Amino acid sequence: MLRIHERLRPGLRPSRGSRPRASAGPAARTSEFSTKVGAWRGVGRSIAAAAALVFAGDAALARPLYRVEAVRAEANDYSVSYRMTGYIAARVQSALAFRAGGRIASRRVDIGDHVKADDVLAELDPKDLETAVANAEAAVNSALAQLREASATFNRARDLLASGFATRPAFDEAQARLLSIQASVRSAEADLGSAKERLSYAVLTPKHDGVIVGRSAEVGQVVSAGETVFTIAADGPRDAVFEVQESLLAHALERSARADVALLSTPSVKTTGFVREVSPAVDAASGTVRVKIGLDAPPPNMTLNASVVASGPAGTVKTVSLPESVLYEWDGKPAVWVVDPETRKVSVKTVEVEAYLTDTVVLSSGVAPGDLVVSAGLQSLRLGEEIELVSEAKP
């Protein structure tokens, strides 16, 4: 009974459903501590192993030096040539118009007709102009009648003054009236001459031989003085007219530069010429500049408005020629990879291409002479990456 009571003392009473636990001694506590230390050592070994795996993965991902080939850029002179398409035009082309207004009564020529100087091209209805001439003639006749009367009056006053039967004021009045009417006669005659001159304006004639290349009015149309009716291309020198890009002018396409001009449809029909005129302004609508080449001796087949092709040298520019394999696209622009000779790291330079030749590209800017340009292996390069240069060649 005593043993049972001791087992049930407060502090030693086991919970329901459990068995009583004996007190841990010093040996038990030492064993428990050793177990915990061993567990922490195992965790540390696991962390070290994981870190070793991470560093090993980074080492496996590290990229070896990329091997490329490069070419050394050298400056050279590039002969720029041009080829442009245009048309044949007369050097002198003018608009023809009536010098007086009125209704067109007749038209005798059409586009494409060849006319001579003073040929009648068109006529105005002359009724109004003829009426003006008749009025001017009547004014002249009236002034002449007044002049005859004034002359007789002046003669009588002069005779009477000489015989002492007329006063000086009466003579002066007769003389002044005579002078006034004489001036009126001259004015009326001038008006008559102007009216007859205007009547001649009712007939439209050219001042030189040529070909009608434009018509702007029809029979029955009322035109004002100076309004264009026909456009005539004068016989004589011919020009080839071209609309070219402004960039072409940067390569010394200047006046007096020689050019070969040939028919677009028949290249065997050709001649030579020189740059006669370069427009100083750029066309706002097309963004082009008009260039005129004066033809030395145009063949008969080079008719007006015929399509022609002009070609010739436009000077030389300083460029760098490299293999076409150096080109790379960067932000939608042509570029090249350049190697820094000290650090062996690569960078990108955008370039301006002057011309594409067979297996060669001509660069006008972006690459300086002496630059080391990657020519093989550039597709896998990274900006600022250090590379291994396999070989260096000249372009």
C-alpha positions in Angstrom: 0.0 0.0 0.0 2.8 2.4 0.7 4.4 1.8 -2.7 1.1 2.6 -4.4 0.8 5.8 -2.5 4.2 7.0 -3.4 3.6 6.5 -7.1 0.4 8.7 -6.7 2.1 11.7 -5.1 1.5 15.1 -6.7 4.1 15.9 -9.2 4.7 12.3 -10.0 1.1 11.5 -11.1 1.1 10.4 -14.7 -1.5 11.7 -17.1 -4.3 9.5 -18.0 -3.4 6.9 -20.6 0.4 7.5 -20.1 3.0 5.6 -18.3 5.2 7.1 -15.6 8.6 8.5 -16.8 11.7 8.1 -14.7 13.9 11.2 -14.0 16.8 11.7 -16.5 20.2 11.4 -15.0 23.4 13.1 -16.1 24.3 10.4 -18.5 21.0 10.8 -20.3 21.4 14.6 -20.7 24.9 14.2 -22.1 23.6 11.7 -24.7 20.8 14.1 -25.8 23.2 17.0 -26.3 25.5 14.9 -28.4 22.6 13.9 -30.6 21.6 17.6 -31.3 25.1 18.6 -32.1 25.4 15.8 -34.6 22.1 16.9 -36.2 23.4 20.5 -36.7 26.6 19.2 -38.2 24.6 17.3 -40.7 22.6 20.4 -41.7 25.9 22.4 -42.2 27.3 19.7 -44.4 24.1 19.8 -46.5 24.3 23.6 -46.9 27.9 23.4 -47.9 27.1 20.7 -50.5 24.3 22.8 -52.0 26.6 25.9 -52.2 29.2 23.8 -53.9 26.6 22.7 -56.4 25.6 26.3 -57.2 29.1 27.5 -57.8 29.8 24.4 -59.9 26.7 25.3 -62.0 27.9 28.9 -62.5 31.3 27.6 -63.6 29.5 25.3 -66.0 27.5 28.2 -67.4 30.4 30.5 -67.8 31.1 31.1 -71.6 34.6 30.7 -73.0 36.1 33.4 -75.1 34.3 33.6 -78.4 36.6 33.2 -81.4 36.1 35.6 -84.3 37.9 36.8 -87.4 38.5 40.4 -88.1 39.7 42.7 -90.9 41.7 45.9 -90.6 39.9 48.9 -92.2 41.8 51.0 -94.8 40.8 54.2 -96.5 40.5 54.5 -100.2 39.1 56.8 -102.9 35.8 55.6 -104.4 34.8 56.9 -107.8 31.1 57.9 -107.6 29.1 57.5 -110.7 25.4 58.4 -111.3 22.7 57.1 -113.5 19.4 58.9 -113.7 16.3 58.9 -115.9 14.6 61.9 -117.4 13.2 63.3 -120.6 14.1 65.5 -123.6 12.9 69.1 -123.5 13.5 72.2 -125.6 16.0 74.7 -124.1 13.6 77.5 -125.0 10.0 76.9 -124.3 7.5 79.7 -124.0 3.8 80.4 -123.5 1.8 82.1 -126.2 -1.1 84.3 -125.4 -3.3 87.1 -126.9 -2.3 90.6 -125.9 -5.9 91.6 -125.9 -8.9 89.9 -124.4 -11.9 88.5 -126.3 -13.6 85.4 -127.6 -11.6 82.9 -129.6 -13.1 82.7 -133.1 -10.7 80.2 -134.7 -7.8 77.8 -133.9 -5.6 76.6 -136.7 -3.0 74.3 -135.0 -3.0 71.5 -132.5 -0.4 69.8 -130.2 2.5 68.3 -132.1 2.2 70.7 -135.1 5.4 72.3 -136.3 4.9 76.0 -137.0 7.0 78.8 -138.6 7.5 82.3 -137.3 4.5 84.6 -137.9 2.1 81.6 -138.8 -1.4 82.3 -137.7 -2.2 80.0 -134.7 -5.6 81.4 -133.6 -7.8 84.5 -133.9 -10.1 86.5 -131.7 -13.5 87.8 -132.7 -12.4 91.3 -134.0 -15.8 93.1 -133.8 -15.1 95.0 -130.6 -11.6 95.9 -131.7 -12.8 97.0 -135.1 -15.4 99.2 -133.4 -12.6 100.8 -131.3 -10.7 101.5 -134.5 -13.7 103.1 -136.1 -14.3 105.3 -133.1 -10.6 106.4 -133.1 -10.8 107.3 -136.8 -13.9 109.4 -136.2 -12.1 111.2 -133.3 -9.2 112.0 -135.7 -11.6 113.3 -138.4 -13.3 115.5 -135.8 -10.1 116.9 -134.5 -8.9 117.6 -138.1 -12.0 119.6 -138.8 -11.5 121.6 -135.7 -7.9 122.1 -136.7 -8.9 123.6 -140.0 -11.3 126.0 -138.4 -8.8 127.0 -135.8 -6.2 127.5 -138.5 -8.5 129.9 -140.5 -9.3 131.8 -137.3 -5.7 132.2 -136.4 -4.8 133.4 -139.9 -7.5 136.1 -139.9 -6.5 137.3 -136.4 -2.9 137.5 -137.5 -3.8 139.6 -140.6 -6.1 141.9 -138.7 -3.4 142.4 -136.0 -0.9 143.3 -138.7 -3.3 145.9 -140.3 -4.3 147.4 -136.9 -7.9 146.2 -136.9 -7.5 143.5 -134.2 -6.3 143.6 -130.6 -3.4 141.6 -129.2 -5.6 139.6 -126.8 -7.8 138.5 -129.7 -4.8 137.2 -131.6 -3.4 135.4 -128.5 -6.7 133.6 -128.0 -6.8 132.4 -131.6 -3.3 131.2 -131.3 -3.9 129.3 -128.1 -7.0 127.6 -129.5 -5.0 126.6 -132.6 -2.2 125.0 -130.4 -4.8 123.2 -128.3 -6.6 121.7 -131.3 -3.2 120.7 -132.8 -2.5 118.7 -129.6 -6.0 117.2 -129.8 -5.3 116.0 -133.3 -2.0 114.4 -132.2 -3.8 112.6 -129.3 -6.6 111.4 -131.6 -4.0 110.0 -134.1 -2.2 108.2 -131.3 -5.4 106.7 -130.1 -6.1 105.5 -133.7 -2.7 103.9 -133.9 -3.3 102.1 -130.5 -6.7 100.9 -131.7 -5.2 99.5 -134.9 -2.4 97.9 -132.8 -4.9 96.2 -130.6 -6.8 95.0 -133.6 -3.6 93.2 -134.7 -3.6 91.5 -131.3 -6.6 89.5 -132.4 -4.2 87.3 -134.4 -1.9 85.0 -132.4 1.4 84.3 -134.1 4.8 82.9 -132.9 8.0 84.8 -133.0 10.2 81.7 -133.9 9.9 78.3 -135.4 8.9 75.5 -133.1 6.6 72.7 -132.1 3.3 73.2 -130.3 3.6 71.1 -127.1 0.6 72.5 -125.1 -2.9 73.9 -125.7 -4.9 75.7 -123.0 -8.0 77.1 -124.8 -10.6 76.2 -127.3 -12.7 77.9 -129.9 -15.5 79.9 -128.3 -13.7 80.4 -125.0 -13.3 84.0 -123.7 -9.8 84.7 -122.7 -8.2 87.7 -121.0 -5.0 89.4 -122.2 -2.0 87.4 -121.3 -3.8 84.1 -120.6 -1.8 81.2 -122.0 -3.4 79.6 -125.2 -0.5 77.6 -126.6 3.0 76.4 -125.4 5.7 76.2 -128.0 9.0 74.5 -127.9 11.4 76.5 -130.0 13.6 74.7 -132.6 17.3 74.7 -131.6 19.2 73.4 -128.6 17.8 70.5 -126.6 18.1 69.6 -122.9 17.7 66.4 -120.9 15.8 67.2 -117.8 16.1 65.1 -114.6 14.6 65.1 -111.1 17.3 63.7 -108.8 17.7 63.1 -105.1 19.5 65.8 -103.2 22.1 63.3 -102.0 23.5 63.0 -105.6 24.5 66.7 -105.5 26.8 65.9 -102.5 29.1 64.1 -104.9 30.2 67.0 -107.0 27.5 66.9 -109.7 28.2 70.4 -110.7 27.9 72.6 -113.8 30.0 71.6 -116.8 30.3 68.0 -115.6 30.2 65.7 -118.6 27.5 63.0 -119.1 26.5 60.3 -121.6 22.8 60.4 -122.6 21.0 57.6 -124.4 17.4 56.7 -125.2 15.8 54.5 -122.7 14.0 52.5 -125.3 17.0 52.3 -127.7 20.3 52.6 -125.8 22.2 52.6 -129.1 20.8 56.1 -129.9 23.0 58.2 -127.7 24.9 61.5 -127.4 26.9 63.5 -124.9 26.2 66.6 -122.9 27.2 68.7 -119.9 25.4 69.7 -116.8 24.0 73.1 -117.7 21.7 73.9 -114.8 21.2 72.7 -111.2 18.2 74.1 -109.4 19.2 75.9 -106.2 16.0 74.8 -104.4 14.5 71.4 -103.5 11.0 70.7 -104.7 8.8 70.8 -101.7 6.4 68.1 -103.0 8.8 65.5 -104.4 12.0 66.3 -102.4 14.1 66.3 -105.6 16.3 68.8 -107.4 15.9 69.6 -111.1 19.1 69.1 -113.2 19.3 70.0 -116.9 22.0 68.5 -119.2 22.6 70.4 -122.4 23.0 68.0 -125.3 25.8 68.5 -127.7 24.3 67.0 -130.9 21.0 65.3 -130.2 20.1 62.6 -132.8 16.8 63.1 -134.7 15.3 60.1 -132.7 15.7 62.1 -129.5 12.3 63.8 -129.9 10.7 66.0 -127.4 9.5 64.2 -124.2 11.5 61.1 -125.1 12.7 59.1 -122.1 16.5 59.1 -121.7 19.1 57.8 -119.3 22.1 59.9 -118.3 25.3 58.4 -116.7 28.7 59.6 -115.9 31.3 60.2 -113.1 30.4 62.4 -110.2 33.8 62.7 -108.5 35.5 60.7 -105.8 34.9 60.4 -102.1 36.9 59.0 -99.2 35.5 55.6 -98.2 36.3 52.3 -96.5 35.8 49.1 -98.4 35.2 45.9 -96.4 33.9 42.4 -97.0 30.1 42.3 -97.1 30.2 39.8 -94.2 31.0 42.6 -91.8 27.5 44.1 -92.0 25.1 43.7 -89.1 21.7 45.2 -88.3 21.4 47.3 -85.2 18.2 49.1 -84.4 17.1 48.8 -88.0 20.3 50.4 -89.3 23.4 48.9 -90.9 26.2 48.5 -88.4 29.5 46.6 -87.8 31.2 45.1 -84.8 34.5 46.7 -83.9 37.2 45.2 -81.7 39.1 47.3 -79.1 42.8 46.3 -79.7 43.7 46.8 -76.1 40.8 45.1 -74.2 39.7 42.8 -77.0 36.1 43.7 -76.3 33.6 44.4 -79.1 31.3 47.3 -79.6 28.8 48.2 -82.3 29.1 51.2 -84.7 26.4 52.2 -87.1 27.6 53.0 -90.6 26.5 54.8 -93.8 26.7 52.5 -96.9 27.9 54.3 -100.0 27.6 51.3 -102.4 27.1 47.5 -102.5 29.6 45.8 -104.8 30.3 42.1 -105.5 31.3 40.6 -102.1 32.2 44.1 -100.9 30.5 47.0 -99.2 31.7 50.6 -99.5 31.2 52.6 -96.3 31.2 56.4 -96.3 31.1 56.9 -92.6 31.0 55.1 -89.2 34.3 53.2 -89.6 37.7 54.9 -89.3 40.9 53.7 -91.1 42.7 51.3 -88.8 39.6 50.0 -87.0 39.5 46.3 -86.4 36.1 45.1 -87.8 34.7 41.6 -87.1 34.2 39.7 -90.4 33.3 36.2 -89.2 31.4 35.1 -86.1 29.6 38.3 -85.5 26.1 36.8 -85.3 26.6 35.5 -81.7 28.5 38.4 -80.2 27.4 40.3 -77.1 27.9 44.0 -76.5 31.1 44.5 -74.5 32.1 40.9 -74.7 35.8 39.9 -74.7 36.7 37.8 -77.7 39.6 35.8 -78.9 40.9 37.0 -82.3 41.6 34.0 -84.5 43.0 35.9 -87.5 43.4 39.5 -88.8 43.2 40.1 -92.5 43.3 43.1 -94.9 40.2 44.0 -96.9 
